[in-house]
Amino acid sequence: MQICTDGLIIAQMDIGDCDKLVTVLTRKFGVIRAFVKGAKNIRNKNFAGTQIFCYSDFNIYKGRNKYIINESSIKKSFWKLRSNIEKLALAQYFCELILNLVGESNNTESILRLMLNSLYYISEDKLSNPTIKSIFEMRILAISGYMPDLVVCNKCSSFKNNDMYFVPSMACLLCHKCYKKVDATGFKLKPAVLFAIRHTVYSEFNKMFCFEILNDSQKELSNITEAYIQHCIERSIKTLDFYKQVAIS
């Protein structure tokens, strides 16, 4: 069976002297792993289209137990990511989140769109890396079924901008009064951070990257979105640790 799809290479592994096993975030078939024969040879027709962070059109043979990429045609290459270790580390972190949250046979059109736009903003310096990181973290969780309730206090429906806490374990906002009644760890939100975290989840897609946040508030936002990621995935994320190391240096 042949399938045609566009997709982004988010991981690769050498197989023998000539072949590769690549992981592709496709538009309609979820995340799939496919063999590419001879792709390590620079003269191979699939050499360019199956490089890491390449967005390509693929003609794929689907067998009973494996996929094989027969043809690839590159649409966009994010080569600029390779020239900056911090950008590369952030992109690899996004890939690991996808691998943890997305399976095969899922319709991943919205996640592919999110990833492509995020890589574009990283590679072209359109927004600060920490801001892109927080947007991606919250948006992919929302798309994957972990959308938090950020509209009003989950207990009393209060909307006070200077009296709100985000509680990752409850995936919701609580006002100060209600927060004191629960046995859970939360983050007190400044108005700017509350606006930002709501924006990451609820904004229209074409406006998602259209906001700015000051450094101090961005650090708070980053701590919050990381805490929610850790709660939802329930495991350590090595690429996040590496990104934080290179971002600090």
PyRosetta script that sets phi, psi and omega in degrees:
from pyrosetta import init, pose_from_sequence

init()
pose = pose_from_sequence("MQICTDGLIIAQMDIGDCDKLVTVLTRKFGVIRAFVKGAKNIRNKNFAGTQIFCYSDFNIYKGRNKYIINESSIKKSFWKLRSNIEKLALAQYFCELILNLVGESNNTESILRLMLNSLYYISEDKLSNPTIKSIFEMRILAISGYMPDLVVCNKCSSFKNNDMYFVPSMACLLCHKCYKKVDATGFKLKPAVLFAIRHTVYSEFNKMFCFEILNDSQKELSNITEAYIQHCIERSIKTLDFYKQVAIS")
pose.set_psi(1, 131.5)
pose.set_omega(1, 178.7)
pose.set_phi(2, -103.1)
pose.set_psi(2, 135.5)
pose.set_omega(2, 173.5)
pose.set_phi(3, -125.4)
pose.set_psi(3, 144.9)
pose.set_omega(3, 177.5)
pose.set_phi(4, -117.9)
pose.set_psi(4, 130.1)
pose.set_omega(4, -178.2)
pose.set_phi(5, -156.9)
pose.set_psi(5, 157.6)
pose.set_omega(5, 168.6)
pose.set_phi(6, -96.8)
pose.set_psi(6, 157.5)
pose.set_omega(6, -178.2)
pose.set_phi(7, -173.7)
pose.set_psi(7, 170.4)
pose.set_omega(7, -178.4)
pose.set_phi(8, -117.4)
pose.set_psi(8, 130.6)
pose.set_omega(8, 176.3)
pose.set_phi(9, -75.0)
pose.set_psi(9, 118.3)
pose.set_omega(9, -178.0)
pose.set_phi(10, -113.4)
pose.set_psi(10, -4.5)
pose.set_omega(10, 175.3)
pose.set_phi(11, -163.4)
pose.set_psi(11, 154.1)
pose.set_omega(11, 177.3)
pose.set_phi(12, -150.2)
pose.set_psi(12, 151.5)
pose.set_omega(12, 179.3)
pose.set_phi(13, -145.3)
pose.set_psi(13, 135.1)
pose.set_omega(13, 178.3)
pose.set_phi(14, -71.3)
pose.set_psi(14, 138.5)
pose.set_omega(14, 175.5)
pose.set_phi(15, -123.6)
pose.set_psi(15, 109.0)
pose.set_omega(15, -177.8)
pose.set_phi(16, 66.4)
pose.set_psi(16, -153.8)
pose.set_omega(16, -175.9)
pose.set_phi(17, -86.7)
pose.set_psi(17, -21.0)
pose.set_omega(17, -170.2)
pose.set_phi(18, -125.2)
pose.set_psi(18, -28.1)
pose.set_omega(18, -168.7)
pose.set_phi(19, -99.5)
pose.set_psi(19, 167.4)
pose.set_omega(19, 176.9)
pose.set_phi(20, -136.3)
pose.set_psi(20, 152.8)
pose.set_omega(20, 168.2)
pose.set_phi(21, -112.6)
pose.set_psi(21, 118.4)
pose.set_omega(21, -177.3)
pose.set_phi(22, -113.9)
pose.set_psi(22, 152.3)
pose.set_omega(22, 174.8)
pose.set_phi(23, -109.3)
pose.set_psi(23, 126.0)
pose.set_omega(23, -172.9)
pose.set_phi(24, -119.6)
pose.set_psi(24, 126.7)
pose.set_omega(24, 169.3)
pose.set_phi(25, -86.2)
pose.set_psi(25, 104.2)
pose.set_omega(25, -176.3)
pose.set_phi(26, -93.6)
pose.set_psi(26, 169.9)
pose.set_omega(26, -177.8)
pose.set_phi(27, -76.8)
pose.set_psi(27, -39.7)
pose.set_omega(27, -172.1)
pose.set_phi(28, -124.5)
pose.set_psi(28, -7.6)
pose.set_omega(28, -174.4)
pose.set_phi(29, -115.8)
pose.set_psi(29, 15.4)
pose.set_omega(29, 178.8)
pose.set_phi(30, 73.0)
pose.set_psi(30, -151.9)
pose.set_omega(30, 177.8)
pose.set_phi(31, -95.9)
pose.set_psi(31, 122.3)
pose.set_omega(31, 179.3)
pose.set_phi(32, -124.3)
pose.set_psi(32, 154.4)
pose.set_omega(32, 176.0)
pose.set_phi(33, -112.7)
pose.set_psi(33, 128.0)
pose.set_omega(33, -173.4)
pose.set_phi(34, -136.1)
pose.set_psi(34, 145.0)
pose.set_omega(34, 176.0)
pose.set_phi(35, -83.9)
pose.set_psi(35, 144.2)
pose.set_omega(35, 176.0)
pose.set_phi(36, -128.9)
pose.set_psi(36, 107.8)
pose.set_omega(36, -175.7)
pose.set_phi(37, -74.6)
pose.set_psi(37, 131.6)
pose.set_omega(37, 176.3)
pose.set_phi(38, 70.8)
pose.set_psi(38, 11.5)
pose.set_omega(38, -172.0)
pose.set_phi(39, -71.9)
pose.set_psi(39, -11.7)
pose.set_omega(39, 177.5)
pose.set_phi(40, -80.0)
pose.set_psi(40, -12.5)
pose.set_omega(40, 177.9)
pose.set_phi(41, -84.1)
pose.set_psi(41, 124.5)
pose.set_omega(41, -176.2)
pose.set_phi(42, -61.1)
pose.set_psi(42, -20.9)
pose.set_omega(42, 179.8)
pose.set_phi(43, -88.4)
pose.set_psi(43, -6.7)
pose.set_omega(43, -179.1)
pose.set_phi(44, -68.6)
pose.set_psi(44, 142.4)
pose.set_omega(44, -176.8)
pose.set_phi(45, -63.0)
pose.set_psi(45, -21.9)
pose.set_omega(45, -178.7)
pose.set_phi(46, -103.1)
pose.set_psi(46, 8.3)
pose.set_omega(46, -177.4)
pose.set_phi(47, -61.0)
pose.set_psi(47, -51.1)
pose.set_omega(47, -174.7)
pose.set_phi(48, -71.3)
pose.set_psi(48, -44.1)
pose.set_omega(48, -172.9)
pose.set_phi(49, -74.4)
pose.set_psi(49, -9.2)
pose.set_omega(49, -178.2)
pose.set_phi(50, -116.2)
pose.set_psi(50, 20.6)
pose.set_omega(50, 174.6)
pose.set_phi(51, -78.0)
pose.set_psi(51, 155.4)
pose.set_omega(51, 179.2)
pose.set_phi(52, -58.6)
pose.set_psi(52, 137.8)
pose.set_omega(52, -179.9)
pose.set_phi(53, 66.2)
pose.set_psi(53, 24.0)
pose.set_omega(53, 172.4)
pose.set_phi(54, -97.6)
pose.set_psi(54, 132.6)
pose.set_omega(54, 176.0)
pose.set_phi(55, -100.0)
pose.set_psi(55, 119.0)
pose.set_omega(55, -170.5)
pose.set_phi(56, -140.1)
pose.set_psi(56, 163.5)
pose.set_omega(56, 166.6)
pose.set_phi(57, -91.1)
pose.set_psi(57, 137.6)
pose.set_omega(57, -176.6)
pose.set_phi(58, -127.0)
pose.set_psi(58, 141.7)
pose.set_omega(58, 166.7)
pose.set_phi(59, -109.7)
pose.set_psi(59, 114.6)
pose.set_omega(59, -169.5)
pose.set_phi(60, -122.6)
pose.set_psi(60, 131.7)
pose.set_omega(60, 172.1)
pose.set_phi(61, -87.1)
pose.set_psi(61, 125.3)
pose.set_omega(61, 178.7)
pose.set_phi(62, -105.5)
pose.set_psi(62, 108.9)
pose.set_omega(62, 175.8)
pose.set_phi(63, -92.6)
pose.set_psi(63, -169.2)
pose.set_omega(63, -179.0)
pose.set_phi(64, -68.2)
pose.set_psi(64, -39.2)
pose.set_omega(64, -174.4)
pose.set_phi(65, -123.7)
pose.set_psi(65, 1.0)
pose.set_omega(65, -177.1)
pose.set_phi(66, -156.9)
pose.set_psi(66, 162.2)
pose.set_omega(66, 174.1)
pose.set_phi(67, -112.2)
pose.set_psi(67, 145.6)
pose.set_omega(67, 175.6)
pose.set_phi(68, -132.1)
pose.set_psi(68, 125.8)
pose.set_omega(68, 177.2)
pose.set_phi(69, -82.3)
pose.set_psi(69, 116.4)
pose.set_omega(69, 179.1)
pose.set_phi(70, -86.9)
pose.set_psi(70, -41.6)
pose.set_omega(70, -178.3)
pose.set_phi(71, -141.8)
pose.set_psi(71, 148.7)
pose.set_omega(71, 175.8)
pose.set_phi(72, -143.5)
pose.set_psi(72, 143.5)
pose.set_omega(72, 178.5)
pose.set_phi(73, -133.5)
pose.set_psi(73, 114.3)
pose.set_omega(73, -173.0)
pose.set_phi(74, -70.5)
pose.set_psi(74, 135.5)
pose.set_omega(74, 177.8)
pose.set_phi(75, -106.7)
pose.set_psi(75, -37.0)
pose.set_omega(75, -178.6)
pose.set_phi(76, -155.9)
pose.set_psi(76, 132.7)
pose.set_omega(76, 177.3)
pose.set_phi(77, -119.0)
pose.set_psi(77, 128.5)
pose.set_omega(77, -179.6)
pose.set_phi(78, -97.0)
pose.set_psi(78, 58.1)
pose.set_omega(78, -175.5)
pose.set_phi(79, -66.9)
pose.set_psi(79, -25.9)
pose.set_omega(79, -178.6)
pose.set_phi(80, -60.9)
pose.set_psi(80, -24.4)
pose.set_omega(80, 179.9)
pose.set_phi(81, -61.6)
pose.set_psi(81, -30.5)
pose.set_omega(81, -175.6)
pose.set_phi(82, -72.0)
pose.set_psi(82, -16.9)
pose.set_omega(82, -176.1)
pose.set_phi(83, -88.9)
pose.set_psi(83, -2.3)
pose.set_omega(83, -178.1)
pose.set_phi(84, -138.3)
pose.set_psi(84, 117.4)
pose.set_omega(84, -173.4)
pose.set_phi(85, -63.9)
pose.set_psi(85, -35.3)
pose.set_omega(85, 179.9)
pose.set_phi(86, -68.0)
pose.set_psi(86, -43.6)
pose.set_omega(86, 178.5)
pose.set_phi(87, -64.3)
pose.set_psi(87, -42.7)
pose.set_omega(87, 179.5)
pose.set_phi(88, -62.7)
pose.set_psi(88, -42.8)
pose.set_omega(88, 179.7)
pose.set_phi(89, -64.1)
pose.set_psi(89, -39.1)
pose.set_omega(89, 178.6)
pose.set_phi(90, -66.1)
pose.set_psi(90, -42.7)
pose.set_omega(90, 178.0)
pose.set_phi(91, -62.6)
pose.set_psi(91, -40.1)
pose.set_omega(91, 178.2)
pose.set_phi(92, -65.7)
pose.set_psi(92, -35.1)
pose.set_omega(92, 176.0)
pose.set_phi(93, -63.4)
pose.set_psi(93, -43.4)
pose.set_omega(93, 177.4)
pose.set_phi(94, -60.1)
pose.set_psi(94, -39.9)
pose.set_omega(94, 178.6)
pose.set_phi(95, -61.8)
pose.set_psi(95, -42.4)
pose.set_omega(95, 179.9)
pose.set_phi(96, -65.5)
pose.set_psi(96, -37.0)
pose.set_omega(96, 175.9)
pose.set_phi(97, -61.5)
pose.set_psi(97, -42.9)
pose.set_omega(97, 178.6)
pose.set_phi(98, -61.3)
pose.set_psi(98, -44.3)
pose.set_omega(98, -179.0)
pose.set_phi(99, -63.5)
pose.set_psi(99, -28.9)
pose.set_omega(99, 179.3)
pose.set_phi(100, -83.7)
pose.set_psi(100, -24.8)
pose.set_omega(100, -171.6)
pose.set_phi(101, -108.9)
pose.set_psi(101, -16.9)
pose.set_omega(101, -173.2)
pose.set_phi(102, -120.2)
pose.set_psi(102, 135.5)
pose.set_omega(102, 177.6)
pose.set_phi(103, -112.1)
pose.set_psi(103, -172.6)
pose.set_omega(103, 176.1)
pose.set_phi(104, -79.3)
pose.set_psi(104, 152.4)
pose.set_omega(104, 176.9)
pose.set_phi(105, 72.1)
pose.set_psi(105, 9.4)
pose.set_omega(105, 172.0)
pose.set_phi(106, -86.1)
pose.set_psi(106, 147.4)
pose.set_omega(106, 170.4)
pose.set_phi(107, -79.2)
pose.set_psi(107, 111.6)
pose.set_omega(107, -171.7)
pose.set_phi(108, -114.1)
pose.set_psi(108, 26.1)
pose.set_omega(108, -178.3)
pose.set_phi(109, -58.1)
pose.set_psi(109, -43.9)
pose.set_omega(109, -177.9)
pose.set_phi(110, -69.4)
pose.set_psi(110, -35.4)
pose.set_omega(110, 178.7)
pose.set_phi(111, -71.6)
pose.set_psi(111, -39.1)
pose.set_omega(111, 176.4)
pose.set_phi(112, -62.0)
pose.set_psi(112, -43.5)
pose.set_omega(112, 178.7)
pose.set_phi(113, -62.4)
pose.set_psi(113, -42.5)
pose.set_omega(113, 177.8)
pose.set_phi(114, -61.3)
pose.set_psi(114, -45.2)
pose.set_omega(114, -177.9)
pose.set_phi(115, -65.7)
pose.set_psi(115, -44.6)
pose.set_omega(115, -178.9)
pose.set_phi(116, -62.5)
pose.set_psi(116, -43.4)
pose.set_omega(116, 178.8)
pose.set_phi(117, -66.5)
pose.set_psi(117, -39.4)
pose.set_omega(117, 179.3)
pose.set_phi(118, -63.9)
pose.set_psi(118, -43.6)
pose.set_omega(118, 178.5)
pose.set_phi(119, -64.4)
pose.set_psi(119, -36.5)
pose.set_omega(119, 177.4)
pose.set_phi(120, -63.4)
pose.set_psi(120, -47.3)
pose.set_omega(120, -178.9)
pose.set_phi(121, -65.3)
pose.set_psi(121, -34.4)
pose.set_omega(121, 176.9)
pose.set_phi(122, -68.1)
pose.set_psi(122, -51.0)
pose.set_omega(122, -173.0)
pose.set_phi(123, -68.4)
pose.set_psi(123, -28.8)
pose.set_omega(123, -177.2)
pose.set_phi(124, -100.2)
pose.set_psi(124, 7.0)
pose.set_omega(124, 178.6)
pose.set_phi(125, 55.7)
pose.set_psi(125, 41.1)
pose.set_omega(125, -178.5)
pose.set_phi(126, -81.2)
pose.set_psi(126, -18.0)
pose.set_omega(126, -177.5)
pose.set_phi(127, -158.0)
pose.set_psi(127, 157.3)
pose.set_omega(127, -179.6)
pose.set_phi(128, -65.0)
pose.set_psi(128, 146.2)
pose.set_omega(128, 179.9)
pose.set_phi(129, -57.2)
pose.set_psi(129, -44.8)
pose.set_omega(129, 179.2)
pose.set_phi(130, -61.1)
pose.set_psi(130, -36.0)
pose.set_omega(130, 178.8)
pose.set_phi(131, -68.4)
pose.set_psi(131, -44.0)
pose.set_omega(131, 176.7)
pose.set_phi(132, -59.9)
pose.set_psi(132, -41.5)
pose.set_omega(132, 179.7)
pose.set_phi(133, -58.2)
pose.set_psi(133, -48.7)
pose.set_omega(133, -178.8)
pose.set_phi(134, -65.2)
pose.set_psi(134, -39.7)
pose.set_omega(134, 177.4)
pose.set_phi(135, -60.6)
pose.set_psi(135, -49.1)
pose.set_omega(135, -177.9)
pose.set_phi(136, -61.8)
pose.set_psi(136, -45.2)
pose.set_omega(136, -177.9)
pose.set_phi(137, -57.6)
pose.set_psi(137, -50.7)
pose.set_omega(137, -175.8)
pose.set_phi(138, -71.9)
pose.set_psi(138, -37.0)
pose.set_omega(138, -176.8)
pose.set_phi(139, -70.9)
pose.set_psi(139, -41.4)
pose.set_omega(139, -179.5)
pose.set_phi(140, -68.1)
pose.set_psi(140, -33.5)
pose.set_omega(140, 175.3)
pose.set_phi(141, -65.6)
pose.set_psi(141, -42.6)
pose.set_omega(141, 179.3)
pose.set_phi(142, -61.9)
pose.set_psi(142, -44.0)
pose.set_omega(142, 179.9)
pose.set_phi(143, -65.0)
pose.set_psi(143, -34.2)
pose.set_omega(143, -173.6)
pose.set_phi(144, -87.0)
pose.set_psi(144, 7.7)
pose.set_omega(144, 176.1)
pose.set_phi(145, 101.1)
pose.set_psi(145, 9.9)
pose.set_omega(145, -179.9)
pose.set_phi(146, -113.9)
pose.set_psi(146, 33.1)
pose.set_omega(146, -177.5)
pose.set_phi(147, -65.4)
pose.set_psi(147, 123.4)
pose.set_omega(147, 178.5)
pose.set_phi(148, -81.4)
pose.set_psi(148, 162.3)
pose.set_omega(148, 176.3)
pose.set_phi(149, -94.3)
pose.set_psi(149, 105.6)
pose.set_omega(149, -174.6)
pose.set_phi(150, -117.9)
pose.set_psi(150, 18.6)
pose.set_omega(150, -175.6)
pose.set_phi(151, -83.4)
pose.set_psi(151, -57.7)
pose.set_omega(151, -178.5)
pose.set_phi(152, -140.8)
pose.set_psi(152, 175.2)
pose.set_omega(152, 174.4)
pose.set_phi(153, -57.5)
pose.set_psi(153, 129.7)
pose.set_omega(153, -176.6)
pose.set_phi(154, -65.1)
pose.set_psi(154, -20.9)
pose.set_omega(154, -176.2)
pose.set_phi(155, -98.7)
pose.set_psi(155, -45.0)
pose.set_omega(155, -173.5)
pose.set_phi(156, -120.4)
pose.set_psi(156, 0.8)
pose.set_omega(156, 177.7)
pose.set_phi(157, 68.9)
pose.set_psi(157, 19.2)
pose.set_omega(157, 175.9)
pose.set_phi(158, -67.4)
pose.set_psi(158, 147.4)
pose.set_omega(158, -177.6)
pose.set_phi(159, -119.4)
pose.set_psi(159, 15.9)
pose.set_omega(159, -173.4)
pose.set_phi(160, -63.5)
pose.set_psi(160, 123.0)
pose.set_omega(160, -176.0)
pose.set_phi(161, -73.3)
pose.set_psi(161, -20.8)
pose.set_omega(161, -177.3)
pose.set_phi(162, -107.0)
pose.set_psi(162, 19.1)
pose.set_omega(162, -174.7)
pose.set_phi(163, -142.8)
pose.set_psi(163, 33.5)
pose.set_omega(163, -172.9)
pose.set_phi(164, -116.3)
pose.set_psi(164, 145.7)
pose.set_omega(164, 174.6)
pose.set_phi(165, -123.8)
pose.set_psi(165, 141.9)
pose.set_omega(165, 170.4)
pose.set_phi(166, -103.0)
pose.set_psi(166, 127.7)
pose.set_omega(166, -178.2)
pose.set_phi(167, -112.1)
pose.set_psi(167, 102.7)
pose.set_omega(167, -176.5)
pose.set_phi(168, -56.0)
pose.set_psi(168, -41.5)
pose.set_omega(168, -177.1)
pose.set_phi(169, -67.6)
pose.set_psi(169, -19.9)
pose.set_omega(169, 177.9)
pose.set_phi(170, -105.3)
pose.set_psi(170, -8.7)
pose.set_omega(170, 179.3)
pose.set_phi(171, 54.8)
pose.set_psi(171, 44.3)
pose.set_omega(171, -176.3)
pose.set_phi(172, -157.4)
pose.set_psi(172, 172.3)
pose.set_omega(172, 172.6)
pose.set_phi(173, -95.7)
pose.set_psi(173, 146.8)
pose.set_omega(173, 172.0)
pose.set_phi(174, -134.8)
pose.set_psi(174, 140.3)
pose.set_omega(174, 172.8)
pose.set_phi(175, -74.6)
pose.set_psi(175, 169.1)
pose.set_omega(175, -176.1)
pose.set_phi(176, -58.3)
pose.set_psi(176, -42.5)
pose.set_omega(176, -178.5)
pose.set_phi(177, -62.9)
pose.set_psi(177, -45.1)
pose.set_omega(177, -178.9)
pose.set_phi(178, -75.0)
pose.set_psi(178, -31.4)
pose.set_omega(178, -179.8)
pose.set_phi(179, -63.7)
pose.set_psi(179, -36.0)
pose.set_omega(179, -179.4)
pose.set_phi(180, -65.5)
pose.set_psi(180, -17.1)
pose.set_omega(180, -176.6)
pose.set_phi(181, -93.4)
pose.set_psi(181, -6.6)
pose.set_omega(181, -177.6)
pose.set_phi(182, -109.4)
pose.set_psi(182, 152.5)
pose.set_omega(182, 177.9)
pose.set_phi(183, -100.0)
pose.set_psi(183, 75.6)
pose.set_omega(183, -178.1)
pose.set_phi(184, -154.8)
pose.set_psi(184, 153.0)
pose.set_omega(184, -179.8)
pose.set_phi(185, -89.5)
pose.set_psi(185, 130.7)
pose.set_omega(185, 180.0)
pose.set_phi(186, -135.1)
pose.set_psi(186, 174.1)
pose.set_omega(186, -179.7)
pose.set_phi(187, -117.4)
pose.set_psi(187, 122.6)
pose.set_omega(187, 174.9)
pose.set_phi(188, -71.6)
pose.set_psi(188, 132.1)
pose.set_omega(188, -172.9)
pose.set_phi(189, -106.7)
pose.set_psi(189, 123.5)
pose.set_omega(189, 168.2)
pose.set_phi(190, -69.0)
pose.set_psi(190, 155.4)
pose.set_omega(190, -179.7)
pose.set_phi(191, -52.0)
pose.set_psi(191, -40.8)
pose.set_omega(191, -179.3)
pose.set_phi(192, -65.5)
pose.set_psi(192, -37.0)
pose.set_omega(192, 179.7)
pose.set_phi(193, -73.5)
pose.set_psi(193, -38.3)
pose.set_omega(193, 176.7)
pose.set_phi(194, -61.3)
pose.set_psi(194, -44.8)
pose.set_omega(194, 177.1)
pose.set_phi(195, -59.9)
pose.set_psi(195, -44.9)
pose.set_omega(195, -176.1)
pose.set_phi(196, -64.6)
pose.set_psi(196, -44.6)
pose.set_omega(196, -177.1)
pose.set_phi(197, -69.4)
pose.set_psi(197, -33.7)
pose.set_omega(197, 173.5)
pose.set_phi(198, -64.9)
pose.set_psi(198, -40.5)
pose.set_omega(198, -179.2)
pose.set_phi(199, -62.2)
pose.set_psi(199, -40.8)
pose.set_omega(199, -178.1)
pose.set_phi(200, -61.2)
pose.set_psi(200, -28.6)
pose.set_omega(200, -175.3)
pose.set_phi(201, -98.6)
pose.set_psi(201, -41.8)
pose.set_omega(201, -168.2)
pose.set_phi(202, -102.8)
pose.set_psi(202, -12.6)
pose.set_omega(202, -176.3)
pose.set_phi(203, -67.8)
pose.set_psi(203, 154.1)
pose.set_omega(203, 172.6)
pose.set_phi(204, -62.8)
pose.set_psi(204, 150.9)
pose.set_omega(204, -172.6)
pose.set_phi(205, -58.9)
pose.set_psi(205, -42.5)
pose.set_omega(205, -177.1)
pose.set_phi(206, -72.7)
pose.set_psi(206, -5.1)
pose.set_omega(206, 176.8)
pose.set_phi(207, -114.2)
pose.set_psi(207, 3.4)
pose.set_omega(207, -171.8)
pose.set_phi(208, -61.6)
pose.set_psi(208, -37.9)
pose.set_omega(208, -177.6)
pose.set_phi(209, -94.8)
pose.set_psi(209, 9.8)
pose.set_omega(209, -174.6)
pose.set_phi(210, -99.1)
pose.set_psi(210, 65.2)
pose.set_omega(210, 171.7)
pose.set_phi(211, -159.0)
pose.set_psi(211, 158.0)
pose.set_omega(211, 179.3)
pose.set_phi(212, -124.4)
pose.set_psi(212, 152.1)
pose.set_omega(212, 179.6)
pose.set_phi(213, -144.9)
pose.set_psi(213, 138.6)
pose.set_omega(213, -177.6)
pose.set_phi(214, -68.1)
pose.set_psi(214, 159.0)
pose.set_omega(214, -172.5)
pose.set_phi(215, -55.6)
pose.set_psi(215, -48.2)
pose.set_omega(215, -178.2)
pose.set_phi(216, -61.8)
pose.set_psi(216, -43.4)
pose.set_omega(216, 178.9)
pose.set_phi(217, -68.5)
pose.set_psi(217, -35.1)
pose.set_omega(217, 178.4)
pose.set_phi(218, -63.7)
pose.set_psi(218, -39.1)
pose.set_omega(218, 178.1)
pose.set_phi(219, -62.7)
pose.set_psi(219, -41.1)
pose.set_omega(219, 177.7)
pose.set_phi(220, -64.6)
pose.set_psi(220, -45.0)
pose.set_omega(220, 178.8)
pose.set_phi(221, -59.6)
pose.set_psi(221, -43.0)
pose.set_omega(221, -179.8)
pose.set_phi(222, -62.5)
pose.set_psi(222, -42.2)
pose.set_omega(222, 177.8)
pose.set_phi(223, -61.4)
pose.set_psi(223, -38.8)
pose.set_omega(223, -178.2)
pose.set_phi(224, -69.5)
pose.set_psi(224, -47.9)
pose.set_omega(224, -177.6)
pose.set_phi(225, -67.4)
pose.set_psi(225, -34.8)
pose.set_omega(225, 175.1)
pose.set_phi(226, -64.1)
pose.set_psi(226, -41.7)
pose.set_omega(226, 179.2)
pose.set_phi(227, -62.0)
pose.set_psi(227, -38.1)
pose.set_omega(227, 179.9)
pose.set_phi(228, -71.8)
pose.set_psi(228, -37.4)
pose.set_omega(228, 174.7)
pose.set_phi(229, -58.9)
pose.set_psi(229, -49.0)
pose.set_omega(229, -178.6)
pose.set_phi(230, -61.6)
pose.set_psi(230, -38.7)
pose.set_omega(230, 178.9)
pose.set_phi(231, -64.3)
pose.set_psi(231, -43.2)
pose.set_omega(231, -175.5)
pose.set_phi(232, -74.6)
pose.set_psi(232, -38.6)
pose.set_omega(232, -176.7)
pose.set_phi(233, -86.3)
pose.set_psi(233, -29.4)
pose.set_omega(233, 174.9)
pose.set_phi(234, 61.3)
pose.set_psi(234, 38.5)
pose.set_omega(234, 175.6)
pose.set_phi(235, -160.4)
pose.set_psi(235, 160.8)
pose.set_omega(235, 176.9)
pose.set_phi(236, -73.0)
pose.set_psi(236, 150.2)
pose.set_omega(236, -178.1)
pose.set_phi(237, -121.2)
pose.set_psi(237, 104.9)
pose.set_omega(237, -173.0)
pose.set_phi(238, -62.6)
pose.set_psi(238, -37.9)
pose.set_omega(238, -178.5)
pose.set_phi(239, -68.6)
pose.set_psi(239, -27.2)
pose.set_omega(239, 175.2)
pose.set_phi(240, -69.3)
pose.set_psi(240, -44.2)
pose.set_omega(240, 177.9)
pose.set_phi(241, -59.2)
pose.set_psi(241, -42.1)
pose.set_omega(241, -179.7)
pose.set_phi(242, -67.4)
pose.set_psi(242, -42.7)
pose.set_omega(242, 178.3)
pose.set_phi(243, -58.8)
pose.set_psi(243, -43.1)
pose.set_omega(243, -179.0)
pose.set_phi(244, -66.3)
pose.set_psi(244, -32.5)
pose.set_omega(244, 177.4)
pose.set_phi(245, -66.9)
pose.set_psi(245, -48.2)
pose.set_omega(245, -176.4)
pose.set_phi(246, -75.6)
pose.set_psi(246, -27.4)
pose.set_omega(246, 179.1)
pose.set_phi(247, -71.0)
pose.set_psi(247, -31.1)
pose.set_omega(247, 179.8)
pose.set_phi(248, -76.4)
pose.set_psi(248, -36.4)
pose.set_omega(248, -174.2)
pose.set_phi(249, -71.7)
pose.dump_pdb("model.pdb")
